[in-house]
Amino acid sequence: MSQLVEVKVPDIGDFKEVEVIEVLVAEGDTITEEQSLITVESDKASMEIPSSHAGVVKSLKVKLGDKVAEGMVLLELEPSASQAAEPAGPEEAAPAGKAGASDNEPEAEEAAAPAQQDGEAEQPDGRRAESSQTISGGEPPRSDVPAGNVMRTAPVPAAATDSTMPVPHASPSVRKFARELGVDLHRVRGSGPKQRITHDDVRGFVKNALAQGPAASAPQGSADGAALGLLPWPQIDFSKFGPVESKPLTRIQKLSGANLHRNWVMIPHVTNNDEADITELETLRVQLNRENEKSGIKVTMLAFLIKAVVAALKKYPQFNASLDGDNLVFKQYFHIGFAADTPNGLVVPVIRDADRKGILELAEETSALAKKARDGKLSPAEMQGGCFSISSLGGIGGTHFTPIINAPEVAILGVSRSYQKPVWDGQAFVPRLTLPLSLSYDHRVIDGAVAARFNAYLGTLLADFRRIAL
């Protein structure tokens, strides 16, 4: 018997330790040089660790969840005589769960591979395609997600690491892409060489899952809400009752819808409703517009709201924070997002460093960003980094509503249409212009009393804008 060779973790850059999220080989496997052995993940990226030798795996030294560093022993193997042994046959490879390719394989191979057709999302064993489950980010990110950020996905499910299931053949970048979308690579058919899964295969899988609809594309056991103990989603042929027309959701609706659903389910929302007397503020707004008529800058109530919100965030810093595990991250900057209604759906541009800008600057910038949003020309950077959001329905109507928090923010202000209201001044009822305020907040971070104080303080600022200078 040949002397056993230790395969160690190579140079992994500046990372001291990285977590093992996939083990791609098993004891008894015959592997080739440069074949991927494990997948590791840091807080910034994932990568596959290749083998430095060819041979038969005699003992594995790592398991899922272990932390590894440069120089640590991954496995011991009996080297092949030629150092170029071919991988085991299909009958042996399937139980072993081999990757069968190096992470150094050129990405050009994937780019050249044909995109998966819509019908290919159904698996050889007849299983239906599984829907992608979007979880930002922002990171988002998903750079094109209006919410600005996307949360990290969980590690690969246990089912995907079962030793009886072949490990999907994909590069680290494809694996990371699939994890961000919540796609199980075991359900994706690869179109590249040796059935290698490409980015286009993952996109095709998601496209097919969306086309089939929630009931057909949701994961097994949860398609009808059974996992939550819910009744099945009603399946109705609406055309039986009259003429219908079916239109696909816009891209923005698909992306923002998934984020809104996640935020509503995961964040314990509470909404505090209050009102602000903006009679004098509206007089000031009209006066400013009259004075700046030649400049072309139109001052809207949104500019005043942004300025007042910044002052309230400074007084109540827990509203200018985000949850990060068991930590609350307090931000020292004030980037304010505002919901913009566009023909394709809702997007949230962000005014950066709003505390350093005056009313006219804010009015000009919000107008410019709103126009870019309607024209579909907002860049990803212009929708990221928000600390607090404002959703205004003032130009439409309504009294109060419950805006959904834009994660990872912890609060959002909803503003409805202002209206005249009789108010007793001690001698008589006088008409006052009143602005409804709806503050939704994350109850894990913010208590009801603090939220009520925040909303009341905001109301006093809007009622007498001179207080901003205090």
Buried (B, 14 or more C-beta within 10 A) or exposed (E): EEEBBBBBBEEBEEBEEBBBBBBBBBEEBBBBBBBBBBBBBBEEEBBBBBBBBBBBBBEBBBEBEBEBEBEBBBBBBBBBEEEEBEBBEEEEBBBBBBBBBBBEBEEEBBEEBEBBEBEBBBBEEEEBBBBBBBBBBBBBBBBBBBBBBBBEBEBBEEEBBEEEEBBBBBBBBBBBBBBBBBBBBBBBBBBBEEBBBBBBBBBBBBBBBBEBEBBBBBBEEBBBBEEEEEEEEEEEEEEEEEEEEEEEEBEBBBBBBBBBEBBEEEBEBBBBBBBBBBBBBBEBBEEBBEEBEEEEBBBBBBBBBBBBBBBBBEEBEBBBBBBEEEEBEEBEEBBBBBBBBBEBBBBBBBBBEBBEBEBBBBBBBBBEBBEBBBEEEBEBEBBBBBBBBBBBBBEEEEEBBBBBBBBBBBBBBBBBBBEEBEEEEEEEEEEBBBBBBBBBBBBEBBEEEBBBBBBBBBBEBBBEBEEBEE
